[in-house]
Amino acid sequence: MEILNGKEIARNILNDIALKIRALGEQGKRIPRIDMILVGNDYASQKYVRLKQVVAKEIGVMGWVHRMPESVSTLDVVNLVDTLNKDETVDGFMIQLPLPSHIDRALVLKSIDPKKDVDGLTPTNLGKLFQKDSTAIPSATPLGIITLLDAYNIKLLGKRVVVLGSSAIVGKPLTAMMLERSATVTICNSKTVEIADVAREADILVSAVGKPLFVKENFVKKGSVLVDVGSNKHPESGKLVGDVDMDSVQGIPAYITPVPGGVGPMTLASLMLNLMHCYENGRR
Amino acid sequence: MEILNGKEIARNILNDIALKIRALGEQGKRIPRIDMILVGNDYASQKYVRLKQVVAKEIGVMGWVHRMPESVSTLDVVNLVDTLNKDETVDGFMIQLPLPSHIDRALVLKSIDPKKDVDGLTPTNLGKLFQKDSTAIPSATPLGIITLLDAYNIKLLGKRVVVLGSSAIVGKPLTAMMLERSATVTICNSKTVEIADVAREADILVSAVGKPLFVKENFVKKGSVLVDVGSNKHPESGKLVGDVDMDSVQGIPAYITPVPGGVGPMTLASLMLNLMHCYENGRR
């Protein structure tokens, strides 16, 4: 059972970007800038934004955070989005999710200029991804997963992929990217009947369910690839764990992503890849 | 084996729209208008456009056709699209596919105003469909399929759906609509291994492959629903047939769509449903 070391692959990607940024600086060129909108005081959201800022600083990218109080309205957020859309010094920006429940998330996301949508969450970028449009900015987590599989030379053509979870942020864009690589893709959701049997058909099983200890040995085909997108608190220890019950699946898949150190760091590195994409293509 | 009578259901939908149009006329209101762009002399394309014109006339909608010679450039087509985007008397318009191979189809489709995209082929509408955005205009064929299943009260929640063919026009938007109804969806393509075995897992099997006699008895689970999107010439008789080998599957599914008279008329009716959607929501 080989570990897919997302932490290491992500580090390589970030090092490559850091070299590019340094070269830009030496050539006297403008440095890429990523902005982050953080609404409210959610503990995990604050932590993620801080992490993104730290990574941005490490690789030499400018990272600005716009904090808004919990009480802001949808219109307030859309107005800030609009300002960032128009600000030519901002290459890309993202809104840390979840937003407070009184804010219309769909409306806020739709108002992002697709060219600056580093998180790939606008309808236009999702649609372009499904249409194999090369200008699509993919959602960061699916891009991270595909990049990680590529790094280990795991082929997708003709493979059966099962995705547990049909969210617009992970399950759906990942399906688009898997289809582009000619995989046969099954998307499951909370209503799927006998989900373990469906999962066990997979050559590559991706769990993005958000439930600790959800994926057990009866979900996993011998010799398959198991990708764990979950980021949950263990019900007893309180530690960060994925969706996969590691004790239960031990020795069954050929490859597995750990939590932490698997998909998480790849997502962060992919965000910076998307920023570079925005920087390079966004000069209008 | 019950026939899903698309012709009849489509007729009912068109009759309903015709009543609405007549009411608009009696109220002295503007009548909806659909424009069609037809490039070149492809025989089937000319036939389809003529059919749409006839149906438009029958239900009292204005239908304009813009013919362009085979030799036009991508820019010529985009310029016409731009004119129709801006023309306030045009509620919706579509480009008859396929376009001649020298024309950049993706670029042309991307240039359509999503609000006037009656065929639902812009990236924005496909993305919105995957994001369950109520302003999405769905691609006409998938909308027709869902509407037909609804008319026969065939439930999708928790069902296993297998879609043969992952095109941006049928397979992908249909997947979005099936996911929205909490089905478990598998999308196959030309690289799928042992496709008959995958197909046989389906409670609802949709074939959008474009190959006559492709789906045979070993593809079909007893008691399932079989939807045939194909529109092909029979290799011997030259008659219009779908993807399904009707002799081979006889008696296996519980429900089946015929060709002709199944998905085809539903697609046309759905185009007019989309036009009404554009008409009602497009008044800016």
Interface residues (C-beta under 8 A of the other chain):
Chain A: A106 K110 T122 P123 T124 N125 L126 G127 K128 L129 F130 Q131 K132 D133 A136 L157 G158 R160 S166 A168 K172 T175 A176 L179 S182 A183 T184 V185 T186 I187 C188 N189 S190 K191 T192 V193 V198
Chain B: A106 K110 T122 P123 T124 N125 L126 G127 K128 L129 F130 Q131 K132 D133 A136 L157 G158 R160 S166 A168 K172 T175 A176 L179 S182 A183 T184 V185 T186 I187 C188 N189 S190 K191 T192 V193 V198
